[in-house]
């Protein structure tokens, strides 16, 4: 049973470009969470999704950021018009109902 | 919302000694308390967890204790080894209507050979 799969592992974007981060949850997990981690800092909650629904997006910036978890396919975190401050590691986690998280290996976004 | 404090932020121990990391939380409704280990360049990995109906849980060299009254829980690592060096995060949440986890700020543990 593969773990949580995130891709790409590393992503370099120029300022103003779009970044698309993908997350495939573990088989049987219906809950997906996205977290952002700045260097030497903790994990900051961004958004919690279930299939086709955004449950809680209170941690996501109102502009330029969006997330989806379609009926088929991976969850996508999309950042439009990236700026240098978006450079961070973005982690996806999944869980079944009522259980702990399993994290992916993260996508390290660098904006140049 | 939940407020989680984690101490210390950094911890250095000699190989073979014990390490203790403590977290306090604010919401008495919280009922699930996992600990994660994050090695450099990797995602956090669940290493041990405890639910609110249990006071202590042990898995080989790792143990977690929970004091619901005082609203704190601790990670204990005995006989530390260099491979225990990592950043450790506590987490708190309520397994109920929907899950939303609050993480501690992390403890960077260095085990000195």
Backbone of each chain as ProteinMPNN parsed JSONL, in Angstrom:
{"seq_chain_A": "XXXXXXXXXXXXXXXXXXXXXXXXXXXXXXXXXXXXXXXXXXXXXXXXXXXXXXXXXXXXXXXXXXXXXXXXXXXXXXXXXXXXXXXXXXXXXXXXXXXXXXXXXXXXXXXX", "coords_chain_A": {"N_chain_A": [[0.861, -1.186, 0.0], [0.898, 1.936, -1.113], [2.222, 4.957, 0.273], [1.282, 8.352, 1.1], [1.393, 10.183, -1.795], [3.268, 12.704, -3.189], [3.768, 15.076, -5.723], [5.401, 17.5, -7.818], [8.607, 16.615, -6.282], [10.398, 18.651, -6.039], [10.057, 21.999, -7.059], [10.543, 24.644, -9.185], [9.804, 27.938, -9.755], [9.347, 30.95, -11.618], [8.827, 34.294, -10.511], [5.449, 35.289, -10.668], [4.588, 33.152, -12.179], [2.567, 30.122, -12.325], [2.043, 27.662, -9.824], [1.564, 24.228, -9.425], [0.673, 21.776, -7.25], [0.61, 18.394, -6.452], [-1.25, 15.81, -4.85], [-1.679, 12.543, -3.936], [-3.729, 10.716, -1.967], [-3.435, 8.142, 0.576], [-4.6, 4.871, -0.172], [-7.995, 4.397, 0.376], [-8.201, 6.497, 2.116], [-10.088, 9.313, 2.839], [-9.821, 11.91, 3.525], [-8.058, 14.878, 3.092], [-5.314, 16.983, 3.726], [-3.615, 20.067, 3.598], [-0.485, 21.478, 4.332], [1.802, 24.099, 5.108], [5.261, 24.684, 5.351], [7.731, 26.709, 6.491], [11.305, 27.275, 6.253], [13.006, 25.975, 9.067], [10.777, 26.247, 10.644], [7.477, 25.522, 12.042], [4.592, 23.483, 11.154], [2.059, 24.825, 9.216], [-1.355, 24.966, 9.039], [-3.301, 24.796, 6.099], [-5.516, 23.981, 4.386], [-8.378, 21.826, 4.436], [-9.75, 19.043, 2.955], [-12.383, 16.995, 1.722], [-13.518, 14.457, -0.516], [-14.42, 16.209, -3.335], [-15.227, 18.344, -1.808], [-14.512, 21.306, 0.018], [-13.667, 21.519, 3.259], [-12.534, 23.066, 5.288], [-10.924, 25.983, 4.895], [-9.534, 27.835, 6.249], [-6.888, 28.436, 6.749], [-5.726, 29.21, 4.446], [-4.397, 31.613, 2.203], [-6.432, 34.278, 0.985], [-6.242, 35.169, -1.581], [-4.858, 34.138, -4.675], [-4.324, 31.495, -3.951], [-5.616, 28.212, -4.202], [-7.486, 25.178, -3.752], [-8.297, 21.798, -4.515], [-10.091, 18.699, -4.512], [-10.857, 16.422, -6.426], [-13.449, 14.141, -7.558], [-12.311, 12.058, -8.976], [-8.889, 11.355, -9.208], [-5.897, 13.19, -8.109], [-5.504, 15.379, -5.216], [-5.188, 18.858, -5.657], [-3.102, 21.583, -5.078], [-3.044, 24.873, -5.826], [-1.175, 27.614, -6.803], [-1.317, 30.778, -7.836], [0.397, 33.27, -9.797], [2.969, 33.358, -8.428], [4.996, 34.485, -5.671], [8.094, 35.494, -4.07], [7.806, 35.012, -1.365], [6.224, 32.783, -1.278], [7.837, 30.63, -1.354], [8.546, 27.583, 0.051], [8.138, 24.51, 1.907], [5.622, 22.314, 1.01], [3.31, 20.297, 2.45], [1.304, 17.447, 2.161], [-1.253, 15.632, 3.755], [-3.024, 12.669, 4.59], [-5.927, 10.972, 5.847], [-7.907, 8.339, 7.234], [-11.324, 8.259, 8.38], [-11.414, 9.616, 11.559], [-8.795, 8.932, 12.375], [-5.179, 9.128, 12.748], [-2.906, 11.316, 10.935], [-1.229, 10.597, 7.832], [1.651, 11.636, 6.37], [2.827, 13.018, 3.267], [5.93, 13.206, 1.367], [6.378, 15.777, 0.703], [6.442, 18.849, -1.248], [8.892, 20.902, -2.394], [8.887, 24.163, -2.947], [10.42, 26.605, -4.828], [10.724, 29.94, -5.474], [11.943, 31.993, -7.911]], "CA_chain_A": [[0.0, 0.0, 0.0], [1.743, 3.115, -1.205], [1.879, 6.031, 1.186], [0.786, 9.562, 0.462], [2.326, 10.522, -2.87], [3.246, 14.083, -3.611], [4.692, 15.439, -6.799], [6.778, 17.045, -7.841], [9.332, 16.761, -5.022], [10.977, 20.0, -6.099], [9.433, 22.805, -8.106], [11.102, 25.995, -9.285], [8.965, 28.81, -10.568], [9.685, 32.368, -11.634], [7.771, 35.165, -9.99], [4.358, 35.519, -11.6], [4.108, 31.908, -12.774], [1.652, 29.323, -11.514], [2.573, 26.407, -9.273], [0.548, 23.197, -9.174], [1.211, 20.733, -6.401], [-0.332, 17.281, -6.484], [-1.214, 14.893, -3.715], [-2.537, 11.368, -3.996], [-3.804, 10.178, -0.603], [-3.35, 6.686, 0.716], [-5.807, 4.158, -0.585], [-8.987, 4.282, 1.451], [-8.277, 7.735, 2.888], [-10.991, 10.246, 2.173], [-9.571, 13.249, 4.043], [-6.762, 15.407, 2.645], [-4.95, 18.235, 4.385], [-2.402, 20.7, 3.095], [0.242, 22.287, 5.297], [2.989, 24.801, 4.598], [6.343, 24.754, 6.33], [8.869, 27.553, 6.14], [12.539, 26.719, 6.825], [13.197, 26.074, 10.514], [9.524, 26.562, 11.315], [6.517, 24.434, 12.178], [3.616, 23.209, 10.109], [0.916, 25.718, 9.267], [-2.52, 24.436, 8.342], [-3.829, 25.613, 5.006], [-6.852, 23.612, 3.937], [-8.819, 20.447, 4.677], [-10.709, 18.686, 1.928], [-12.864, 15.654, 1.45], [-13.801, 14.331, -1.954], [-15.269, 17.223, -3.971], [-15.649, 19.369, -0.857], [-13.571, 21.994, 0.896], [-14.276, 21.519, 4.585], [-11.983, 24.165, 6.076], [-9.821, 26.647, 4.178], [-9.239, 29.003, 7.071], [-5.46, 28.731, 6.763], [-5.247, 29.496, 3.092], [-4.555, 33.009, 1.793], [-7.664, 34.476, 0.214], [-5.911, 35.431, -2.977], [-3.838, 33.394, -5.423], [-4.264, 30.096, -3.537], [-6.848, 27.436, -4.283], [-7.266, 23.739, -3.598], [-9.421, 20.958, -4.903], [-9.934, 17.261, -4.353], [-11.956, 15.961, -7.283], [-13.953, 12.782, -7.376], [-11.267, 11.201, -9.525], [-7.593, 12.015, -9.337], [-5.272, 13.687, -6.89], [-5.792, 16.719, -4.731], [-4.295, 19.856, -6.261], [-2.944, 22.903, -4.466], [-2.665, 25.746, -6.933], [-0.751, 28.953, -6.399], [-1.185, 31.624, -9.028], [1.256, 34.464, -9.705], [3.798, 33.125, -7.246], [5.939, 35.503, -5.201], [9.209, 34.854, -3.352], [7.322, 34.579, -0.061], [5.557, 31.48, -1.386], [8.857, 29.573, -1.27], [8.339, 26.812, 1.273], [7.785, 23.106, 1.682], [4.177, 22.107, 1.126], [3.05, 18.899, 2.783], [-0.053, 16.927, 2.114], [-1.476, 14.495, 4.639], [-4.346, 12.079, 4.435], [-6.327, 10.128, 6.961], [-9.267, 7.81, 7.207], [-12.155, 8.913, 9.383], [-11.107, 9.42, 12.964], [-7.454, 8.398, 12.637], [-4.087, 10.086, 12.581], [-2.432, 11.663, 9.606], [-0.03, 10.108, 7.171], [2.155, 12.735, 5.54], [3.677, 12.783, 2.106], [7.308, 13.694, 1.496], [6.383, 17.213, 0.496], [6.931, 19.523, -2.447], [9.667, 22.088, -2.042], [8.691, 25.185, -3.966], [11.359, 27.719, -4.82], [10.346, 30.997, -6.423], [13.149, 32.771, -8.23]], "C_chain_A": [[0.892, 1.229, 0.0], [1.274, 4.151, -0.199], [1.27, 7.192, 0.44], [1.821, 10.016, -0.569], [2.159, 11.976, -3.259], [4.192, 14.272, -4.778], [4.383, 16.813, -7.339], [7.435, 17.184, -6.472], [9.93, 18.159, -4.915], [10.363, 20.726, -7.285], [10.034, 24.203, -8.059], [10.216, 26.788, -10.232], [9.511, 30.237, -10.503], [8.513, 33.16, -11.069], [6.715, 35.416, -11.059], [3.821, 34.266, -12.26], [3.134, 31.206, -11.833], [2.365, 28.07, -11.016], [1.4, 25.469, -8.999], [1.196, 22.048, -8.42], [0.153, 19.633, -6.293], [-0.139, 16.369, -5.277], [-2.189, 13.757, -3.945], [-2.574, 10.742, -2.614], [-3.62, 8.671, -0.606], [-4.685, 6.07, 0.31], [-6.751, 4.037, 0.605], [-9.109, 5.519, 2.307], [-9.121, 8.754, 2.132], [-10.782, 11.695, 2.614], [-8.172, 13.674, 3.617], [-6.54, 16.777, 3.285], [-3.68, 18.765, 3.72], [-1.813, 21.589, 4.182], [1.426, 22.959, 4.598], [4.018, 24.877, 5.72], [7.459, 25.625, 5.784], [10.127, 26.976, 6.789], [12.641, 26.985, 8.326], [11.921, 26.432, 11.265], [8.604, 25.346, 11.359], [5.58, 24.335, 10.994], [2.403, 24.117, 10.286], [-0.228, 25.155, 8.42], [-2.972, 25.383, 7.24], [-5.288, 25.262, 4.709], [-7.098, 22.146, 4.205], [-9.924, 20.145, 3.676], [-11.16, 17.237, 2.083], [-13.229, 15.621, -0.036], [-14.839, 15.37, -2.402], [-15.736, 18.317, -3.015], [-14.465, 19.992, -0.13], [-14.249, 22.132, 2.243], [-13.818, 22.747, 5.384], [-10.809, 24.75, 5.302], [-9.352, 27.875, 4.947], [-7.766, 29.374, 7.091], [-4.895, 29.128, 5.417], [-5.429, 30.973, 2.78], [-5.747, 33.16, 0.845], [-7.375, 34.651, -1.274], [-4.807, 34.496, -3.445], [-3.795, 31.909, -5.075], [-5.632, 29.437, -3.708], [-6.501, 25.965, -4.157], [-8.513, 23.008, -4.038], [-9.059, 19.502, -4.648], [-11.077, 16.633, -5.133], [-12.341, 14.512, -7.0], [-12.93, 11.759, -7.873], [-9.968, 11.992, -9.588], [-7.102, 12.604, -8.042], [-5.855, 15.014, -6.429], [-4.756, 17.668, -5.326], [-4.301, 21.107, -5.397], [-2.363, 23.8, -5.549], [-2.32, 27.132, -6.388], [-0.52, 29.76, -7.674], [-0.263, 32.799, -8.733], [2.166, 34.397, -8.481], [4.724, 34.301, -6.977], [6.991, 34.792, -4.359], [8.742, 34.326, -2.006], [6.564, 33.265, -0.086], [6.553, 30.326, -1.296], [8.747, 28.877, 0.082], [8.221, 25.344, 0.883], [6.294, 22.961, 1.933], [3.935, 20.612, 1.334], [1.565, 18.608, 2.683], [-0.132, 15.771, 3.101], [-2.861, 13.94, 4.343], [-4.664, 11.234, 5.656], [-7.666, 9.487, 6.636], [-10.068, 8.521, 8.293], [-11.663, 8.593, 10.79], [-9.729, 8.898, 13.308], [-6.401, 9.473, 12.402], [-3.666, 10.267, 11.135], [-1.298, 10.763, 9.147], [0.405, 11.216, 6.223], [2.88, 12.21, 4.31], [5.061, 13.366, 2.352], [7.441, 15.169, 1.179], [6.824, 17.643, -0.884], [7.642, 20.788, -1.996], [9.598, 23.076, -3.192], [9.712, 26.293, -3.763], [10.922, 28.711, -5.883], [11.564, 31.882, -6.644], [12.772, 34.042, -8.987]], "O_chain_A": [[1.56, 1.526, 0.991], [0.093, 4.22, 0.141], [0.803, 7.054, -0.69], [2.991, 10.207, -0.237], [1.068, 12.426, -3.609], [5.281, 13.698, -4.814], [3.231, 17.247, -7.322], [6.864, 17.817, -5.585], [9.96, 18.762, -3.843], [10.174, 20.157, -8.36], [10.031, 24.859, -7.018], [9.923, 26.364, -11.349], [10.055, 30.671, -9.487], [7.36, 32.736, -11.147], [7.038, 35.717, -12.208], [2.733, 34.284, -12.837], [2.911, 31.638, -10.702], [3.194, 27.495, -11.721], [0.386, 25.862, -8.421], [2.147, 21.429, -8.898], [-1.028, 19.901, -6.075], [0.966, 16.189, -4.767], [-3.385, 13.982, -4.129], [-1.542, 10.278, -2.128], [-3.647, 8.02, -1.651], [-5.744, 6.684, 0.44], [-6.352, 3.628, 1.695], [-10.012, 5.608, 3.139], [-8.899, 9.019, 0.95], [-11.472, 12.599, 2.143], [-7.215, 12.914, 3.764], [-7.447, 17.605, 3.371], [-2.795, 18.002, 3.334], [-2.519, 22.34, 4.855], [1.969, 22.44, 3.623], [3.68, 25.104, 6.881], [8.055, 25.322, 4.75], [10.024, 26.256, 7.782], [12.388, 28.099, 8.785], [11.985, 26.876, 12.412], [8.904, 24.293, 10.797], [5.749, 25.008, 9.977], [1.801, 24.172, 11.358], [-0.064, 24.905, 7.226], [-3.019, 26.6, 7.42], [-6.173, 26.115, 4.77], [-6.177, 21.329, 4.206], [-10.901, 20.885, 3.56], [-10.397, 16.376, 2.522], [-13.238, 16.651, -0.71], [-15.969, 15.4, -1.914], [-16.57, 19.14, -3.392], [-13.537, 19.296, 0.283], [-15.286, 22.785, 2.36], [-14.618, 23.384, 6.069], [-9.807, 24.069, 5.084], [-8.838, 28.83, 4.364], [-7.422, 30.51, 7.416], [-3.692, 29.357, 5.287], [-6.488, 31.537, 3.053], [-6.025, 32.288, 0.022], [-8.203, 34.305, -2.118], [-3.928, 34.121, -2.67], [-3.261, 31.127, -5.861], [-6.666, 30.028, -3.397], [-5.371, 25.554, -4.421], [-9.628, 23.521, -3.947], [-7.887, 19.132, -4.578], [-12.136, 16.346, -4.576], [-11.642, 13.779, -6.3], [-12.723, 10.719, -7.246], [-9.958, 13.16, -9.976], [-7.774, 12.541, -7.013], [-6.596, 15.676, -7.155], [-3.587, 17.311, -5.475], [-5.356, 21.625, -5.032], [-1.31, 23.505, -6.115], [-3.077, 27.729, -5.622], [0.361, 29.452, -8.476], [-0.15, 33.262, -7.598], [2.131, 35.27, -7.615], [5.17, 35.003, -7.884], [6.812, 33.635, -3.976], [9.233, 33.294, -1.547], [6.288, 32.689, 0.966], [6.151, 29.169, -1.173], [8.846, 29.516, 1.129], [8.206, 24.988, -0.295], [5.772, 23.43, 2.945], [4.308, 19.782, 0.504], [0.711, 19.409, 3.066], [0.829, 15.017, 3.256], [-3.753, 14.662, 3.899], [-3.769, 10.834, 6.401], [-8.456, 10.026, 5.861], [-9.508, 9.314, 9.049], [-11.516, 7.426, 11.155], [-9.509, 8.457, 14.436], [-6.694, 10.569, 11.926], [-4.018, 9.488, 10.249], [-0.521, 10.243, 9.947], [-0.37, 11.674, 5.384], [3.459, 11.123, 4.312], [5.33, 13.944, 3.405], [8.509, 15.75, 1.367], [7.494, 16.898, -1.6], [7.069, 21.631, -1.307], [10.169, 22.859, -4.261], [9.848, 26.843, -2.67], [10.77, 28.357, -7.052], [12.133, 32.441, -5.706], [13.647, 34.83, -9.345]]}, "seq_chain_B": "XXXXXXXXXXXXXXXXXXXXXXXXXXXXXXXXXXXXXXXXXXXXXXXXXXXXXXXXXXXXXXXXXXXXXXXXXXXXXXXXXXXXXXXXXXXXXXXXXXXXXXXXXXXXXXXXX", "coords_chain_B": {"N_chain_B": [[-9.824, 28.916, 19.044], [-7.679, 26.009, 19.207], [-4.747, 26.12, 21.248], [-1.454, 25.354, 21.216], [1.461, 24.681, 22.938], [4.897, 24.009, 22.796], [7.764, 22.623, 24.285], [11.221, 21.852, 24.984], [12.489, 24.205, 22.485], [14.84, 23.502, 21.314], [17.016, 20.743, 21.894], [19.704, 19.106, 23.268], [21.305, 16.077, 23.79], [23.386, 13.576, 25.3], [24.394, 10.606, 23.693], [22.582, 7.763, 24.628], [21.467, 8.894, 26.852], [18.315, 10.16, 28.224], [15.54, 11.808, 26.617], [13.152, 14.373, 26.907], [10.197, 15.823, 25.841], [7.778, 18.343, 25.98], [4.318, 19.171, 25.71], [1.688, 21.531, 25.917], [-1.832, 22.139, 25.963], [-4.945, 23.788, 25.116], [-7.678, 23.27, 24.722], [-10.069, 21.478, 26.296], [-11.647, 19.588, 25.136], [-10.163, 18.207, 23.331], [-8.996, 15.106, 22.106], [-7.129, 13.419, 21.011], [-3.728, 12.73, 20.567], [-1.062, 12.882, 18.814], [2.437, 12.228, 18.075], [5.012, 13.409, 15.987], [7.85, 12.709, 13.94], [10.289, 14.422, 12.216], [12.625, 14.105, 9.828], [15.495, 15.546, 8.219], [14.632, 17.082, 5.222], [12.462, 15.466, 4.782], [9.015, 14.304, 5.078], [6.832, 14.688, 7.965], [6.646, 11.957, 10.231], [4.47, 9.754, 11.795], [5.06, 8.688, 15.06], [4.208, 7.871, 17.56], [1.161, 7.739, 19.393], [-1.566, 8.907, 21.454], [-4.64, 8.453, 23.103], [-7.352, 10.193, 24.715], [-8.402, 8.665, 26.717], [-6.485, 7.248, 27.89], [-3.582, 7.071, 29.979], [-0.883, 6.625, 29.585], [1.416, 5.462, 27.154], [3.499, 3.089, 25.594], [6.18, 2.322, 23.384], [8.644, 0.413, 22.748], [11.557, 2.182, 22.901], [10.278, 4.555, 23.113], [7.874, 6.631, 24.663], [4.724, 7.998, 25.62], [3.109, 10.271, 27.738], [0.116, 11.378, 29.255], [-1.575, 14.016, 30.773], [-4.593, 14.782, 31.501], [-5.981, 16.502, 33.183], [-4.23, 18.583, 33.77], [-3.771, 19.286, 31.222], [-1.549, 18.588, 29.567], [0.978, 16.831, 27.71], [3.598, 14.482, 27.176], [6.558, 13.51, 25.42], [8.737, 10.838, 25.68], [11.954, 9.723, 25.217], [14.043, 7.098, 25.571], [17.407, 5.874, 26.171], [18.8, 7.206, 24.034], [19.749, 7.465, 20.571], [22.008, 8.292, 17.864], [20.471, 8.332, 15.514], [18.06, 9.195, 16.383], [18.088, 11.881, 16.205], [16.409, 14.661, 15.088], [13.561, 16.685, 14.1], [10.904, 17.061, 16.298], [7.412, 17.004, 16.473], [4.58, 17.796, 18.359], [1.06, 17.139, 18.351], [-2.367, 18.093, 18.421], [-5.712, 17.149, 18.529], [-9.246, 17.023, 17.983], [-11.144, 14.293, 17.602], [-13.842, 14.243, 16.007], [-16.579, 15.97, 14.87], [-15.277, 17.162, 12.571], [-11.911, 16.716, 11.615], [-9.338, 18.733, 12.759], [-6.142, 19.556, 13.007], [-3.876, 20.852, 15.382], [-0.591, 21.813, 15.455], [2.354, 21.615, 17.479], [5.199, 23.812, 17.868], [7.533, 22.545, 17.376], [10.468, 20.626, 18.227], [13.872, 20.594, 18.079], [15.872, 17.955, 18.181], [19.043, 16.93, 19.14], [21.24, 14.32, 19.185], [24.16, 13.568, 20.68], [26.953, 11.792, 19.72]], "CA_chain_B": [[-9.169, 27.722, 18.544], [-6.715, 25.32, 20.063], [-3.445, 26.724, 21.406], [-0.511, 24.3, 21.609], [2.826, 25.146, 23.199], [5.838, 22.891, 22.844], [9.058, 23.004, 24.878], [11.962, 23.045, 24.542], [12.576, 24.329, 21.032], [16.013, 22.709, 20.949], [17.425, 19.846, 22.978], [20.899, 18.305, 22.975], [21.564, 15.056, 24.81], [24.425, 12.618, 24.979], [23.893, 9.292, 23.306], [22.308, 6.898, 25.761], [20.638, 9.605, 27.823], [16.896, 10.283, 27.882], [15.066, 13.111, 26.15], [11.736, 14.604, 27.209], [9.614, 16.994, 25.177], [6.462, 18.546, 26.595], [3.353, 20.046, 25.038], [0.47, 21.883, 26.63], [-2.899, 22.519, 25.051], [-5.938, 24.625, 25.793], [-9.056, 22.821, 24.552], [-10.283, 20.252, 27.062], [-12.357, 18.614, 24.305], [-9.19, 17.48, 22.508], [-8.989, 13.725, 22.569], [-6.141, 12.604, 20.308], [-2.458, 13.456, 20.719], [0.042, 12.179, 18.147], [3.768, 12.815, 17.955], [5.608, 13.186, 14.668], [9.292, 12.906, 13.81], [10.615, 14.888, 10.875], [14.042, 14.123, 9.49], [15.833, 16.584, 7.265], [14.21, 16.857, 3.847], [11.378, 14.482, 4.697], [7.762, 14.662, 5.712], [6.671, 14.194, 9.336], [6.213, 10.573, 10.352], [3.846, 9.448, 13.082], [5.875, 7.738, 15.808], [3.423, 7.344, 18.657], [-0.01, 8.567, 19.659], [-2.296, 8.533, 22.658], [-5.997, 8.996, 23.147], [-7.596, 10.848, 25.998], [-8.852, 7.721, 27.738], [-5.294, 6.502, 28.319], [-2.627, 7.977, 30.606], [0.485, 6.388, 29.141], [1.575, 4.453, 26.102], [4.925, 2.868, 25.37], [6.553, 1.519, 22.227], [10.095, 0.223, 22.822], [12.261, 3.265, 23.603], [9.462, 5.777, 23.056], [6.663, 6.606, 25.469], [3.993, 9.265, 25.727], [2.259, 10.369, 28.907], [-0.917, 12.397, 29.109], [-2.247, 14.499, 31.978], [-5.766, 15.508, 30.994], [-6.374, 17.558, 34.125], [-3.312, 19.701, 33.562], [-3.731, 19.522, 29.782], [-0.233, 18.489, 28.947], [1.441, 15.491, 27.387], [5.045, 14.505, 26.972], [7.235, 12.438, 24.682], [9.936, 10.39, 26.372], [12.806, 8.827, 24.438], [15.116, 6.576, 26.424], [18.586, 5.309, 25.484], [18.826, 7.893, 22.74], [20.748, 7.084, 19.577], [22.184, 9.382, 16.884], [19.379, 8.352, 14.524], [16.893, 9.892, 16.954], [18.223, 13.308, 15.902], [15.355, 15.069, 14.15], [12.624, 17.643, 14.702], [9.725, 16.366, 16.786], [6.231, 17.85, 16.608], [3.379, 17.254, 18.969], [-0.167, 17.588, 17.687], [-3.559, 17.969, 19.258], [-6.977, 17.392, 17.875], [-10.505, 16.456, 18.437], [-11.717, 13.389, 16.615], [-15.277, 14.449, 16.188], [-17.281, 16.421, 13.674], [-14.234, 17.016, 11.574], [-10.591, 16.78, 12.227], [-8.426, 19.823, 12.437], [-5.015, 19.34, 13.897], [-2.98, 21.958, 15.711], [0.744, 21.297, 15.731], [3.3, 22.396, 18.242], [6.186, 24.54, 17.061], [8.649, 21.665, 17.056], [11.677, 20.541, 19.051], [15.006, 20.034, 17.34], [16.647, 17.095, 19.08], [20.357, 16.501, 18.662], [21.866, 13.302, 20.03], [25.605, 13.681, 20.468], [27.568, 10.467, 19.913]], "C_chain_B": [[-8.188, 27.151, 19.536], [-5.384, 26.064, 20.079], [-2.501, 25.664, 21.946], [0.878, 24.916, 21.783], [3.725, 23.937, 23.393], [7.185, 23.405, 23.359], [9.908, 21.761, 25.109], [11.967, 23.14, 23.01], [13.801, 23.595, 20.495], [16.446, 21.911, 22.164], [18.628, 19.039, 22.514], [21.123, 17.343, 24.118], [22.706, 14.181, 24.337], [23.765, 11.285, 24.605], [23.726, 8.424, 24.544], [21.475, 7.557, 26.841], [19.186, 9.646, 27.348], [16.582, 11.701, 27.413], [13.567, 13.209, 26.44], [11.288, 15.901, 26.55], [8.175, 17.114, 25.662], [5.596, 19.488, 25.762], [2.164, 20.308, 25.952], [-0.572, 22.343, 25.618], [-4.014, 23.191, 25.837], [-7.355, 24.058, 25.759], [-9.272, 21.479, 25.254], [-11.049, 19.197, 26.264], [-11.411, 17.805, 23.424], [-9.051, 16.061, 23.021], [-7.981, 12.83, 21.849], [-4.848, 13.395, 20.209], [-1.329, 12.653, 20.085], [1.353, 12.95, 18.23], [4.356, 12.418, 16.606], [7.107, 13.477, 14.733], [9.572, 13.326, 12.375], [12.123, 14.947, 10.704], [14.263, 15.112, 8.356], [15.399, 16.208, 5.852], [13.074, 15.871, 3.681], [10.103, 15.023, 5.331], [7.686, 14.126, 7.131], [6.132, 12.768, 9.324], [5.638, 10.353, 11.745], [4.686, 8.406, 13.824], [5.127, 7.137, 16.989], [2.234, 8.275, 18.868], [-0.701, 8.074, 20.92], [-3.674, 9.168, 22.601], [-6.316, 9.412, 24.576], [-8.066, 9.893, 27.08], [-7.697, 6.877, 28.282], [-4.292, 7.48, 28.912], [-1.205, 7.821, 30.1], [0.494, 5.315, 28.066], [3.055, 4.328, 25.793], [5.138, 2.0, 24.144], [8.074, 1.473, 22.191], [10.731, 1.4, 23.558], [11.445, 4.562, 23.679], [8.214, 5.603, 23.917], [6.015, 7.984, 25.431], [3.128, 9.185, 26.977], [1.301, 11.536, 28.723], [-1.51, 12.737, 30.466], [-3.411, 15.378, 31.524], [-6.147, 16.676, 31.883], [-5.528, 18.803, 33.896], [-3.2, 20.092, 32.086], [-2.313, 19.627, 29.253], [0.116, 17.031, 28.688], [2.902, 15.576, 26.963], [5.512, 13.291, 26.183], [8.525, 12.114, 25.433], [10.689, 9.439, 25.449], [13.937, 8.388, 25.347], [16.234, 5.991, 25.563], [18.741, 5.904, 24.088], [19.994, 7.45, 21.876], [20.881, 8.217, 18.56], [21.049, 9.464, 15.868], [18.076, 8.926, 15.074], [16.951, 11.39, 16.67], [17.25, 13.689, 14.791], [14.576, 16.205, 14.81], [11.359, 16.87, 15.079], [8.583, 17.377, 16.98], [5.156, 17.112, 17.393], [2.173, 17.786, 18.183], [-1.343, 17.287, 18.606], [-4.777, 18.064, 18.363], [-8.118, 16.624, 18.478], [-11.054, 15.594, 17.32], [-13.221, 13.447, 16.815], [-15.927, 14.861, 14.885], [-16.373, 16.456, 12.467], [-12.908, 17.244, 12.244], [-9.864, 18.043, 11.816], [-7.328, 19.772, 13.47], [-4.293, 20.649, 14.153], [-1.642, 21.359, 16.112], [1.487, 22.22, 16.685], [4.344, 22.989, 17.315], [7.439, 23.728, 16.776], [9.792, 21.755, 18.043], [12.765, 19.896, 18.216], [15.879, 19.272, 18.325], [17.967, 16.711, 18.418], [20.929, 15.511, 19.661], [23.344, 13.27, 19.685], [26.265, 12.338, 20.733], [28.677, 10.506, 20.961]], "O_chain_B": [[-7.909, 27.747, 20.576], [-4.942, 26.578, 19.052], [-2.731, 25.129, 23.031], [1.394, 25.583, 20.887], [3.362, 22.972, 24.065], [7.677, 24.453, 22.942], [9.357, 20.701, 25.406], [11.49, 22.232, 22.331], [13.8, 23.123, 19.358], [16.272, 22.337, 23.306], [18.572, 18.366, 21.484], [21.131, 17.741, 25.283], [22.964, 14.058, 23.14], [22.722, 10.91, 25.142], [24.611, 8.357, 25.397], [20.848, 6.877, 27.654], [18.866, 9.23, 26.235], [17.27, 12.659, 27.767], [12.817, 12.253, 26.242], [11.93, 16.942, 26.692], [7.448, 16.125, 25.744], [6.08, 20.465, 25.191], [1.7, 19.419, 26.665], [-0.237, 22.868, 24.556], [-4.025, 23.167, 27.068], [-8.15, 24.327, 26.659], [-8.713, 20.462, 24.842], [-11.098, 18.035, 26.668], [-11.827, 16.811, 22.828], [-8.995, 15.834, 24.229], [-7.977, 11.616, 22.053], [-4.846, 14.564, 19.824], [-0.706, 11.828, 20.753], [1.368, 14.165, 18.429], [4.227, 11.283, 16.147], [7.564, 14.353, 15.467], [9.143, 12.662, 11.431], [12.807, 15.738, 11.353], [13.334, 15.467, 7.631], [15.756, 15.144, 5.347], [12.753, 15.477, 2.56], [10.106, 16.045, 6.017], [8.412, 13.191, 7.469], [5.274, 12.42, 8.513], [6.249, 10.724, 12.748], [4.99, 7.351, 13.267], [5.396, 5.999, 17.375], [2.304, 9.463, 18.554], [-0.449, 6.964, 21.391], [-3.841, 10.284, 22.11], [-5.628, 9.025, 25.521], [-8.126, 10.273, 28.25], [-7.904, 5.922, 29.031], [-4.154, 8.598, 28.416], [-0.408, 8.757, 30.17], [-0.317, 4.389, 28.075], [3.777, 5.323, 25.735], [4.379, 1.064, 23.891], [8.718, 2.382, 21.667], [10.459, 1.591, 24.743], [11.899, 5.55, 24.256], [7.578, 4.55, 23.896], [6.684, 8.998, 25.234], [2.494, 8.164, 27.243], [1.641, 12.548, 28.112], [-1.902, 11.846, 31.22], [-3.237, 16.555, 31.208], [-6.584, 17.719, 31.396], [-6.038, 19.921, 33.836], [-2.6, 21.114, 31.753], [-1.93, 20.596, 28.596], [-0.383, 16.124, 29.355], [3.37, 16.599, 26.464], [4.939, 12.204, 26.269], [9.301, 13.006, 25.773], [10.122, 8.464, 24.957], [14.704, 9.217, 25.837], [16.036, 5.662, 24.393], [18.805, 5.181, 23.094], [21.07, 7.111, 22.369], [19.96, 9.02, 18.411], [20.705, 10.554, 15.412], [17.111, 9.121, 14.336], [15.963, 12.095, 16.873], [17.268, 13.114, 13.702], [14.887, 16.629, 15.923], [10.816, 16.118, 14.27], [8.764, 18.444, 17.565], [4.861, 15.948, 17.122], [2.28, 18.766, 17.446], [-1.315, 16.375, 19.432], [-4.867, 18.962, 17.526], [-7.975, 15.741, 19.324], [-11.386, 16.082, 16.24], [-13.781, 12.779, 17.684], [-15.821, 14.143, 13.89], [-16.674, 15.841, 11.444], [-12.807, 17.878, 13.295], [-9.795, 18.369, 10.631], [-7.571, 19.93, 14.667], [-4.119, 21.459, 13.243], [-1.57, 20.507, 16.997], [1.279, 23.433, 16.698], [4.366, 22.697, 16.119], [8.309, 24.166, 16.024], [10.057, 22.809, 18.621], [12.599, 18.787, 17.708], [16.535, 19.859, 19.185], [17.995, 16.232, 17.284], [21.084, 15.825, 20.841], [23.729, 12.983, 18.552], [26.158, 11.797, 21.834], [29.295, 9.48, 21.243]]}, "name": "protein", "num_of_chains": 2, "seq": "XXXXXXXXXXXXXXXXXXXXXXXXXXXXXXXXXXXXXXXXXXXXXXXXXXXXXXXXXXXXXXXXXXXXXXXXXXXXXXXXXXXXXXXXXXXXXXXXXXXXXXXXXXXXXXXXXXXXXXXXXXXXXXXXXXXXXXXXXXXXXXXXXXXXXXXXXXXXXXXXXXXXXXXXXXXXXXXXXXXXXXXXXXXXXXXXXXXXXXXXXXXXXXXXXXXXXXXXXXXXXXXXX"}
